[in-house]
Amino acid sequence: MSEEKNTRTVNGRVISDKRDKTLTVLVERRVKHPLYGKFVRRSTKLHAHDEQNEGRQGDWVAVQECRPMSKRKAWRLVEVLERAAR
């Protein structure tokens, strides 16, 4: 696969690895509240393509935006940054 220069890469926690070649990754970000100024946590669930089924539940992973692989899957696993304690 060729590396794209203008694709986003985000880090997140794998929350599901039940499907074949697919991970569900929870990505959290901190956003400043517009009125009160407090930082609030916001999260997004992404479905990522995992060709070799290397990601497991609880792992910290990096995923990169790619072409749509299916209806909801438009990210792919780049690397496993940290393994979950088993």
DATA-V787637 format. One record per run of one state. SS is the DSSP state (2 for helix, 1 for strand, 0 for the rest). FROM is the first residue (numbers start at 1). LEN is the number of residues. Records with the same first field share a line. If there is no record, write none. Layout:
SS = FROM-LEN ; FROM-LEN
This chain:
0 = 1-8 ; 17-5 ; 33-6 ; 50-10 ; 66-7 ; 83-4
1 = 9-8 ; 22-11 ; 39-11 ; 60-6 ; 73-10
